[in-house]
Amino acid sequence: MKSFVLWLANAARVLALGIVVTLPFFAGFMFTGRVLTAAGLTLLVALLASLACALGTKTINRGVGAAKWPLLGFLAWLLVAAFYTAYLHASLVQIVQMTSYVALLILFASLFADPRWRAAGWIALVTGGALQAVIGVRDWTQTLIFQGDPSWRIFGTMYNPNVLAGYLLVVIPAAVVTLAVARKWDDRGDEDRPRIASIVAGFALLTASAALLLTASRAGFLGAMLAAAVLVSALPTRIRARWVLVGIVTIIALIIIAPPLRERMLSATAQSHSAIFRWYTWAGTAEMIVASPVVGFGPGTYEHAYPQFARVGFTRMAHHTPLQIAAEAGIPALALVIAAVIMIVLPLLRGLRQRGLVRIETAAALAALTGVGLQNLADYSWHVPAVGMTLAVAVGLALAATAGGGERVRPRRGLCWIAVGLALLLLVTCAIGLRAQVLAGRGEAEIARGRLQMARGWLRQASEADPLNAAILHRLAQATAAAGPGGMQLAVEKRLRIAELNPLDAGNYLALAELYERLGDEASAVNAAKRAIEVQPVYLRAYVVLAQLYEQMEREDAAMETWRALNDLYESPVGLHQPLDEVTDYSWAYAWLALGREAEALGNLQAAERYFRQSAEQTGEFARVHRSREETLREIGTWDEVRVREAERLRDRAERALRRIESGDES
């Protein structure tokens, strides 16, 4: 039995190390399937470790100490908030994700007290990070060579450059630890032998640092500066000032050398759309908190609840993690997170008073915490599993280092068996969710091949496996609507079910409006389009659909009122402060065409010309940019020929109207 228990504990350690290395390659996105995969693997480790604990292993150390109470309180509060959620499925996925974060933190703090296992943990973390850095630098180099564009922002295998920057903010301090470990290993050997371990660790540190600069994440760079300051504070006093000076000079030099970061720093004042967009997003998020300060709108529901309060265009994340936590789960949830961070930081600060490697390990964890923390005051990388879980690993390793070199405590077997049950329950939940995702993926693949009947079969099975998932039901409704009039009626029923599951899904209401319109029920179509605008007042396409429905019903006054409302959005912060400095939506072009025709009929040719020109320029720019990227977009599967052709038709209509006005002026 003793050997079996030891095998379980070691199996948990080995699997945990494998997860750390591979996390950045599959968990750099917030897609449900990837979140559940990362959480499921973590829960499998938790199951093995809890079982070893329940059977009496003596390899468990003190864990996270007093921090466990606010951490468990946070998870408990998420459960409470889920009873009041706007969308239950999103809340359940978020609870599983946050549970995996806490589990990974406790696991690494509990199982990696032994210095050899702990060194393996740091090396695993840096291995994944170094591979990501190499991939990113390779992509930047290829872009420079083949396209001559040095401003390309790298993102490796992750969602975007800011997410990769958040991940590297954890990797770089960890690389400092591995460099210290490597130097100890090399010092034990022959002085004439090449210092291979130090060279490899140094290469990982330099490559990760270069990759961080090439992400051109301004918040990531500021986080790196703060993290570097924390790391320097752990150095001996006699060399601290020297390294501070070297660091300042290096930072200035790297900004000059790294083209992507240099251009973004220099354009920070000239191109302020991103900062202003964030400011308005934070203001809207603050209104969410005021509207529901105790339980929020439900864990994981930000992208569904925020549009009601949006002052600018739609965004899925608040770009401010503390505000988003409070908006989703209430101020108590944020207070518990802050309390947990404080209780984690205190033993780490005590670790700075120790000597040797422990001091560097705790400094690295503090650097990662402060760096990612600062970045998440203007971004959301912590919500991405690859970043949040990796941060939990780094902090857990440092807590293990401060636990007295592996000081043991007597395991409470009753609690361990409870942990086994909870881990098994959540693991089964993840497995069910992943099965639904696999079935849904097969259905979407059949849709791409044009086999709608087979697609409906797979999607129906996926929906039965995960009946709370409105996203799967959405795809099923789309496939069902393509089956003709009978299918459209069934699709309406599914859309109404989606409205029950997620009453704040504006896209579902708009799809419902289009279904009603195709079935000839114009009154119901208008009501559905109005509901889409109610739950998302900045949903531009909903205004277009509503106005077109009014035009079909020959309610010209109502149609023009809707077009004017859409134009008013353009003149509001929604149109003035967009997240990107390129055209991503041309819905306003519809309104300008209608307003231009009205002005032309009233004889106000100057206003008509202005509206038509705006319409032609916006749609023309959208079509031009997307046509220039057609090959790339087709390769990654995001090309939308229908949308581009629609923009080109609108451009042609606007240009014909301009020529008509010009010919009328000449006459």
C-alpha atoms as one frame of an Amber mdcrd trajectory, in Angstrom:
protein
   0.000   0.000   0.000   2.809   2.399   0.903   4.441   1.992  -2.503   1.072
   2.451  -4.248   0.403   5.684  -2.341   3.862   6.966  -3.234   3.198   6.036
  -6.854  -0.044   8.054  -6.788   1.735  11.119  -5.399   4.546  10.882  -7.930
   2.076  10.298 -10.758   0.281  13.469  -9.713   3.593  15.361  -9.771   4.611
  14.066 -13.202   1.201  14.795 -14.715   1.260  18.276 -13.177   4.649  18.948
 -14.771   3.307  17.803 -18.139   0.381  20.181 -17.819   2.703  23.099 -17.053
   4.784  22.468 -20.191   1.804  22.063 -22.539  -0.571  24.711 -21.136   0.504
  27.524 -23.476  -0.078  25.326 -26.538  -3.757  24.576 -25.952  -5.008  26.855
 -23.166  -4.086  30.264 -24.574  -7.729  30.855 -25.540 -10.936  31.204 -23.554
 -12.955  28.811 -25.699 -15.122  26.512 -23.605 -13.496  23.318 -24.881  -9.989
  24.509 -24.060 -10.990  25.812 -20.659 -12.599  22.482 -19.793  -9.573  20.558
 -21.081  -7.153  22.535 -18.908  -9.482  22.291 -15.912 -10.079  18.573 -16.454
  -6.366  17.765 -16.521  -5.840  19.798 -13.357  -8.723  18.039 -11.634  -7.243
  14.677 -12.620  -4.037  15.672 -10.821  -6.127  16.827  -7.856  -7.933  13.484
  -7.811  -4.665  11.523  -7.712  -3.156  13.767  -5.044  -6.312  13.731  -2.907
  -6.503   9.963  -3.146  -2.864   9.680  -2.060  -3.617  12.023   0.818  -6.686
  10.015   1.846  -4.679   6.777   1.831  -2.127   8.269   4.190   0.769   9.712
   2.203   3.361  11.701   4.132   4.528  13.753   1.161   2.052  16.577   1.746
   3.463  19.784   3.231   1.705  22.874   4.608   0.126  23.977   1.313  -1.120
  27.573   1.058  -1.647  28.099   4.782  -4.200  30.690   5.867  -4.782  31.751
   2.262  -6.952  28.681   1.785  -9.830  30.323   3.647 -10.359  33.338   1.363
  -9.644  31.126  -1.659 -12.319  28.624  -0.655 -14.574  31.520   0.329 -14.151
  32.963  -3.163 -15.186  29.681  -4.771 -18.143  29.406  -2.382 -19.235  32.941
  -3.240 -19.085  32.125  -6.952 -21.550  29.319  -6.259 -23.836  31.757  -4.448
 -23.604  34.254  -7.315 -24.432  31.479  -9.789 -27.942  31.255  -8.300 -28.560
  34.795  -9.594 -26.689  34.477 -12.864 -27.804  35.828 -16.207 -26.509  32.685
 -17.962 -26.023  29.538 -15.898 -23.781  27.634 -18.321 -21.214  30.441 -18.476
 -21.211  30.612 -14.684 -20.648  26.872 -14.291 -17.723  26.944 -16.724 -16.220
  29.902 -14.854 -16.587  28.141 -11.499 -14.812  25.061 -12.883 -12.054  27.287
 -14.287 -11.530  29.179 -11.029 -11.580  25.896  -9.094  -8.802  24.593 -11.314
  -6.755  27.737 -10.603  -7.089  27.230  -6.843  -6.464  23.481  -7.138  -3.274
  24.019  -9.131  -2.018  26.550  -6.593  -2.645  24.165  -3.690  -1.216  21.172
  -5.546   2.102  22.809  -6.341   2.350  24.301  -2.855   1.651  20.867  -1.340
   3.465  18.390  -3.587   6.621  20.274  -4.561   8.291  21.043  -1.227  11.191
  18.753  -2.075  13.888  20.937  -3.734  14.404  18.458  -6.584  10.726  18.315
  -7.496  10.508  22.095  -7.102  13.417  22.600  -9.482  11.620  20.340 -11.954
   8.541  22.539 -11.596  10.446  25.728 -12.449  12.173  24.012 -15.366   8.837
  22.741 -16.739   7.381  26.237 -16.542  10.352  27.772 -18.342  10.423  25.003
 -20.960   6.907  25.829 -22.134   7.707  29.527 -22.050  10.940  29.170 -24.008
   9.157  27.186 -26.717   6.498  29.879 -26.957   9.174  32.552 -27.172  11.012
  30.704 -29.949   7.766  30.320 -31.911   6.998  34.026 -31.509  10.481  35.216
 -32.474  10.421  32.870 -35.471   7.083  34.317 -36.622   8.405  37.871 -36.266
  11.556  36.998 -38.194   9.612  35.363 -41.023   7.269  38.341 -41.231  10.239
  40.686 -41.410  11.993  38.646 -44.106   9.030  37.840 -46.358   6.824  40.893
 -45.828   9.323  43.492 -44.679   7.143  44.414 -41.695   9.150  44.864 -38.477
   6.078  46.084 -36.557   4.446  42.625 -36.483   3.235  41.806 -32.946   3.855
  38.190 -32.002   1.375  36.002 -30.105   2.755  32.465 -30.436  -0.028  29.899
 -30.109  -2.176  32.195 -27.981  -5.227  34.379 -28.495  -3.445  37.702 -28.983
  -0.133  39.460 -28.160  -1.405  40.759 -24.816  -2.171  37.232 -23.624   1.314
  36.050 -24.615   2.764  39.049 -22.769   0.863  38.071 -19.608   2.192  34.530
 -19.882   5.767  35.730 -20.357   5.450  37.930 -17.273   5.372  34.656 -15.328
   7.972  32.858 -17.431  10.698  35.502 -17.182  10.943  35.511 -13.347  10.803
  31.711 -13.429  13.698  31.756 -15.889  15.715  33.723 -13.322  15.111  30.873
 -10.856  16.207  28.251 -13.377  19.322  30.281 -14.102  20.164  30.245 -10.390
  19.518  26.478 -10.263  21.662  25.956 -13.365  24.564  27.905 -11.871  24.459
  25.707  -8.754  24.539  22.599 -10.929  27.424  23.911 -13.024  29.385  24.951
  -9.927  29.402  21.346  -8.747  31.194  20.114 -11.849  34.610  20.566 -13.353
  35.506  24.232 -13.801  36.878  23.513 -17.283  33.664  21.864 -18.433  31.260
  24.056 -20.468  28.487  25.505 -18.299  25.763  23.931 -20.413  22.934  24.326
 -17.878  23.662  28.030 -17.374  23.850  28.615 -21.118  20.488  26.916 -21.711
  18.819  28.779 -18.823  20.311  32.074 -19.969  19.072  31.464 -23.512  15.554
  30.827 -22.189  15.657  34.064 -20.179  16.902  36.172 -23.093  14.491  34.639
 -25.601  11.484  35.121 -23.312  12.514  38.735 -22.664  12.889  39.417 -26.387
   9.506  37.817 -27.070   7.849  40.021 -24.440   9.148  43.109 -26.221   7.959
  41.799 -29.589   4.411  41.399 -28.259   4.437  45.229 -28.043   2.022  45.036
 -25.108   2.292  48.368 -23.324   0.610  47.054 -20.174   2.827  43.975 -20.379
   5.938  46.124 -20.635   4.926  48.200 -17.600   4.233  44.968 -15.723   7.688
  43.703 -16.687   9.289  46.883 -15.323   7.522  46.422 -11.977   8.400  42.725
 -11.919  12.041  43.571 -12.612  12.041  46.013  -9.699  10.746  43.278  -7.394
  13.400  40.848  -8.615  16.166  43.410  -8.120  14.989  43.935  -4.536  16.009
  40.351  -3.767  19.605  40.910  -4.831  22.315  41.611  -2.257  22.577  45.303
  -1.380  26.113  45.698  -2.705  25.116  44.880  -6.274  21.497  46.087  -6.257
  22.273  49.663  -7.340  24.479  48.409 -10.156  21.741  46.181 -11.533  19.146
  48.946 -11.255  21.334  51.158 -13.442  21.976  48.338 -15.898  18.242  47.602
 -16.010  17.287  51.202 -16.789  19.828  51.438 -19.601  18.736  48.065 -20.967
  15.060  49.036 -20.971  15.745  52.216 -22.918  17.925  50.338 -25.386  15.375
  47.580 -25.909  12.584  50.066 -26.586  14.779  51.594 -29.270  15.721  48.206
 -30.712  12.331  46.387 -30.646  10.315  47.865 -33.563   6.801  46.771 -32.478
   7.158  48.177 -28.967   8.950  51.316 -30.156   6.156  52.152 -32.597   3.430
  51.541 -30.022   5.200  53.651 -27.416   5.713  56.497 -29.863   2.080  56.287
 -31.041   0.622  56.104 -27.527  -0.496  59.741 -27.663  -1.275  59.959 -31.369
  -3.358  56.774 -31.413  -5.268  56.930 -28.159  -8.377  55.086 -29.346  -7.451
  52.000 -27.319  -6.958  53.892 -24.043 -10.154  55.924 -24.430 -12.097  52.813
 -25.394 -10.871  51.135 -22.202 -11.838  54.146 -20.106 -15.424  54.059 -21.367
 -15.484  50.281 -20.891 -14.421  50.683 -17.260 -17.124  53.325 -16.739 -19.746
  50.918 -18.082 -18.371  48.115 -15.923 -18.594  50.370 -12.865 -22.280  50.896
 -13.670 -22.707  47.118 -13.711 -21.227  46.923 -10.216 -23.555  49.652  -8.958
 -26.546  47.864 -10.495 -25.734  44.564  -8.706 -23.039  45.116  -6.062 -23.537
  41.954  -3.986 -23.764  39.011  -6.398 -23.078  40.672  -9.735 -24.557  39.274
 -12.916 -23.056  35.810 -12.529 -19.520  34.381 -12.881 -18.361  34.324 -16.479
 -21.269  36.412 -17.775 -19.472  39.692 -18.476 -19.780  39.502 -22.258 -23.508
  38.800 -21.929 -24.407  41.378 -19.251 -22.073  44.253 -20.102 -23.749  45.320
 -23.404 -26.693  46.765 -21.417 -24.268  49.224 -19.808 -21.857  49.749 -22.709
 -20.940  53.340 -23.542 -18.835  52.316 -26.509 -18.757  49.301 -28.821 -19.032
  45.701 -27.712 -16.166  43.969 -25.905 -16.090  40.526 -24.333 -13.823  41.490
 -21.440 -13.557  44.514 -19.149  -9.795  44.929 -19.685  -9.608  45.420 -15.918
  -9.678  42.158 -13.994 -10.657  43.535 -10.539 -13.601  45.436 -12.025 -14.687
  42.381 -14.001 -14.592  40.137 -10.918 -16.808  42.608  -9.030 -19.175  43.008
 -11.990 -19.570  39.253 -12.436 -19.693  38.040  -8.825 -20.096  41.147  -6.689
 -17.876  43.202  -4.420 -17.601  40.355  -1.839 -15.907  38.176  -4.467 -13.366
  40.902  -5.186 -12.759  41.415  -1.459 -12.071  37.684  -1.030  -9.617  37.699
  -3.945  -7.769  40.673  -2.463  -7.667  38.955   0.938  -6.283  35.785  -0.655
  -3.577  37.739  -2.480  -2.566  39.482   0.760  -2.369  36.176   2.639  -0.281
  34.697  -0.160   2.051  37.695  -0.350   2.816  37.759   3.394   4.680  34.402
   3.522   6.401  35.288   0.255   7.664  38.515   1.812   8.979  36.488   4.737
  10.705  34.266   2.204  12.695  37.265   0.982  14.465  37.274   4.355  15.807
  33.775   3.737  19.072  33.010   1.984  19.983  31.154  -1.154  17.585  29.787
  -3.745  14.459  30.204  -1.591  14.914  33.958  -1.664  15.100  33.980  -5.456
  12.076  31.680  -5.757   9.897  33.893  -3.573  11.132  37.008  -5.380  10.226
  35.383  -8.708   6.709  34.590  -7.499   6.251  38.137  -6.191   7.560  39.501
  -9.478   5.098  37.360 -11.447   2.220  38.396  -9.177   2.981  42.096  -9.419
   3.726  41.998 -13.135   0.554  40.142 -14.099  -1.399  42.163 -11.540  -0.337
  45.470 -13.060  -1.025  44.257 -16.586  -4.517  43.165 -15.569  -5.400  46.693
 -14.508  -5.597  47.392 -18.247  -6.100  43.903 -19.679  -7.587  40.462 -18.968
  -4.782  37.912 -19.395  -5.474  36.337 -15.965  -8.799  35.031 -17.268  -6.971
  32.987 -19.932  -6.121  29.537 -18.467  -2.564  29.476 -19.819  -1.797  32.657
 -17.870  -3.900  32.151 -14.736  -2.822  28.541 -14.251   0.848  29.260 -14.922
   0.751  32.080 -12.383  -0.811  29.675  -9.871   2.039  27.224 -10.519   4.749
  29.858  -9.928   3.132  31.073  -6.711   2.553  27.500  -5.524   6.203  26.602
  -6.078   7.315  29.652  -4.095   4.936  28.821  -1.247   6.350  25.299  -1.214
   9.827  26.803  -0.932   8.831  28.864   2.117   7.248  25.886   3.917  10.403
  24.914   5.759  12.035  22.698   3.179   9.168  20.290   2.992   7.872  20.399
   6.559   5.121  17.796   6.821   1.723  17.926   8.450  -0.556  15.059   9.344
  -3.129  14.741   6.541  -6.771  14.959   7.570  -8.130  11.934   5.823 -11.752
  13.003   6.104 -11.032  16.242   4.228  -8.944  14.320   1.731 -11.846  11.990
   0.943 -14.121  15.019   0.518 -11.559  16.437  -1.905 -11.572  13.108  -3.783
 -15.349  13.306  -4.160 -15.332  16.942  -5.302 -12.496  16.336  -7.763 -14.301
  13.311  -9.203 -17.582  15.224  -9.508 -15.960  18.165 -11.290 -13.907  15.828
 -13.463 -17.078  14.079 -14.633 -18.640  17.488 -15.296 -15.659  18.467 -17.440
 -15.856  15.154 -19.299 -19.548  15.699 -20.115 -18.870  19.229 -21.286 -15.924
  18.108 -23.417 -17.985  15.330 -24.992 -20.582  17.939 -25.970 -17.837  20.134
 -27.430 -16.474  17.244 -29.497 -19.941  16.413 -30.841 -20.584  20.078 -31.622
 -17.233  20.262 -33.421 -18.258  17.345 -35.627 -21.529  19.091 -36.373 -19.768
  22.308 -37.391 -17.406  20.313 -39.599 -20.410  18.798 -41.384 -21.907  22.266
 -41.843 -18.676  23.361 -43.528 -19.028  20.385 -45.898 -22.651  21.258 -46.630
 -24.039  18.100 -44.988 -26.728  19.810 -42.938 -28.693  16.691 -42.044 -25.634
  15.012 -40.522 -24.709  18.280 -38.850 -28.097  18.472 -37.171 -27.633  14.943
 -35.856 -24.286  15.708 -34.239 -25.472  19.046 -32.861 -28.620  17.461 -31.466
 -26.499  14.923 -29.579 -24.244  17.727 -28.330 -27.230  19.710 -27.083 -28.620
  16.654 -25.305 -25.245  16.068 -23.635 -24.996  19.695 -22.493 -28.565  21.068
 -22.409 -27.564  24.336 -20.698 -25.179  25.355 -23.469 -26.905  28.055 -25.516
 -23.987  28.274 -27.971 -24.505  24.675 -29.140 -28.241  25.246 -29.421 -27.491
  28.359 -31.478 -25.577  26.292 -34.044 -28.347  23.693 -34.061 -30.930  26.412
 -34.718 -28.866  27.670 -37.650 -28.613  24.208 -39.168 -32.293  23.516 -38.550
 -33.420  26.761 -40.216 -31.771  25.661 -43.461 -34.217  22.726 -43.760 -37.015
  24.877 -45.207 -40.277  26.287 -43.737 -40.730  23.374 -41.360 -37.163  23.696
 -40.228 -37.577  27.428 -39.665 -40.472  26.835 -37.302 -38.408  24.333 -35.348
 -35.545  26.836 -35.364 -37.872  29.425 -33.813 -38.626  27.013 -30.972 -34.922
  26.476 -30.400 -34.306  30.228 -30.461 -36.982  30.716 -27.816 -35.265  28.063
 -25.707 -31.973  29.939 -26.090 -33.732  33.080 -24.862 -34.705  31.160 -21.719
 -31.148  29.921 -21.167 -29.504  33.265 -21.894 -32.041  36.122 -21.909 -29.311
  38.692 -22.635 -28.133  37.201 -25.954 -28.867  40.002 -28.436 -27.562  37.955
 -31.359 -30.158  35.277 -30.667 -32.984  37.830 -30.707 -31.763  39.222 -34.002
 -31.624  35.727 -35.515 -35.144  35.183 -34.179 -36.282  38.394 -35.875 -34.878
  37.213 -39.194 -36.647  33.853 -38.787 -39.967  35.548 -38.052 -39.472  37.793
 -41.080 -38.869  34.792 -43.340 -42.013  33.160 -41.948 -44.030  36.315 -42.713
 -44.647  37.278 -39.067 -43.440  40.870 -39.304 -44.902  41.982 -35.959 -43.013
  39.276 -34.062 -39.895  40.094 -36.075 -40.085  43.749 -35.023 -40.535  42.783
 -31.372 -37.526  40.458 -31.506 -35.360  43.141 -33.131 -36.457  45.655 -30.487
 -35.541  43.170 -27.773 -32.076  42.791 -29.307 -31.592  46.552 -29.006 -32.941
  46.558 -25.444 -30.369  44.042 -24.207 -27.560  45.544 -26.323 -28.196  49.218
 -27.155 -24.904  49.407 -29.103 -25.758  46.445 -31.368 -25.486  48.203 -34.732
 -26.804  45.364 -36.872 -30.016  45.207 -34.844 -30.824  48.795 -35.854 -30.307
  47.877 -39.502 -32.638  44.885 -39.287 -35.301  46.836 -37.383 -35.232  49.736
 -39.844 -35.452  47.382 -42.827 -38.434  45.618 -41.228 -40.187  48.969 -40.810
 -39.476  49.755 -44.462 -41.016  46.439 -45.543 -44.088  47.276 -43.453 -44.153
  50.739 -45.137 -43.708  52.452 -41.779 -41.371  55.077 -43.172 -41.460  57.352
 -40.136 -40.448  54.524 -37.799 -37.745  53.422 -40.232 -36.243  56.925 -40.482
 -36.367  57.280 -36.705 -34.367  54.052 -36.420 -31.856  55.178 -39.046 -31.380
  58.447 -37.160 -30.855  56.532 -33.924 -28.143  54.505 -35.660 -26.491  57.675
 -36.955 -26.649  59.171 -33.455 -24.623  56.197 -32.226 -21.933  57.083 -34.734
 -21.738  60.605 -33.361 -21.636  59.282 -29.777 -18.620  57.658 -28.031 -19.658
  54.397 -29.725 -18.561  55.747 -33.086 -15.903  58.150 -31.908 -13.931  55.715
 -29.740 -13.687  52.278 -31.294 -11.360  49.505 -30.088  -9.420  49.422 -33.375
  -8.312  52.124 -35.765  -9.718  50.304 -38.796 -13.236  49.705 -40.109 -14.681
  46.560 -38.530 -18.412  47.272 -39.018 -20.153  49.120 -41.831 -23.703  49.088
 -40.422 -23.690  52.889 -40.280 -23.426  52.907 -44.082 -27.056  51.699 -44.289
 -28.205  54.651 -42.191 -26.208  57.133 -44.256 -27.719  55.804 -47.481 -31.236
  56.271 -46.061 -30.458  59.715 -44.639 -28.802  60.692 -47.916 -31.899  59.708
 -49.909 -34.060  61.715 -47.497 -31.809  64.774 -47.796 -31.768  64.431 -51.599
 -35.579  64.271 -51.707 -35.751  67.432 -49.591 -33.352  69.213 -51.955 -30.487
  69.381 -49.449 -27.872  68.102 -51.878 -24.922  69.125 -49.701 -26.109  66.942
 -46.802 -27.013  64.133 -49.212 -23.542  64.209 -50.742 -21.947  64.077 -47.280
 -24.010  61.048 -46.256 -23.383  59.177 -49.523 -19.657  59.919 -49.368 -19.437
  58.630 -45.784 -21.216  55.456 -46.825 -18.969  54.906 -49.841 -15.779  55.545
 -47.888 -16.650  53.287 -44.949 -17.817  50.315 -47.008 -15.023  50.812 -49.537
 -12.380  50.786 -46.819 -13.891  47.674 -45.212 -13.956  45.814 -48.541 -10.441
  46.960 -49.480  -8.859  45.854 -46.192 -10.605  42.480 -46.182  -9.834  41.760
 -49.838  -6.169  42.492 -49.146  -6.246  39.898 -46.351  -8.407  37.349 -48.158
  -5.722  34.702 -48.568  -4.691  34.868 -44.905  -8.279  34.928 -43.638  -9.171
  31.915 -45.783  -6.216  29.989 -44.383  -7.306  30.553 -40.784 -10.986  29.942
 -41.599 -12.405  33.403 -40.817 -13.050  34.670 -44.346 -16.639  35.917 -44.850
 -17.356  36.348 -48.559 -21.007  37.262 -47.992 -20.152  40.162 -45.697 -17.463
  41.539 -48.007 -19.763  41.379 -51.030 -22.482  43.134 -49.051 -20.034  45.953
 -48.286 -19.099  46.185 -51.961 -22.772  46.403 -52.997 -23.364  49.197 -50.490
 -20.270  51.007 -51.780 -21.533  50.741 -55.355 -24.953  52.105 -54.355 -23.384
  55.031 -52.540 -21.075  55.813 -55.464 -23.991  55.736 -57.924 -25.877  58.155
 -55.678 -22.854  60.474 -55.619 -22.628  60.423 -59.417 -26.343  61.142 -59.633
 -25.977  64.200 -57.440 -22.938  65.407 -59.373 -24.734  65.043 -62.710 -27.719
  66.876 -61.274 -25.455  69.754 -60.159 -23.927  69.979 -63.609 -27.321  70.231
 -65.220
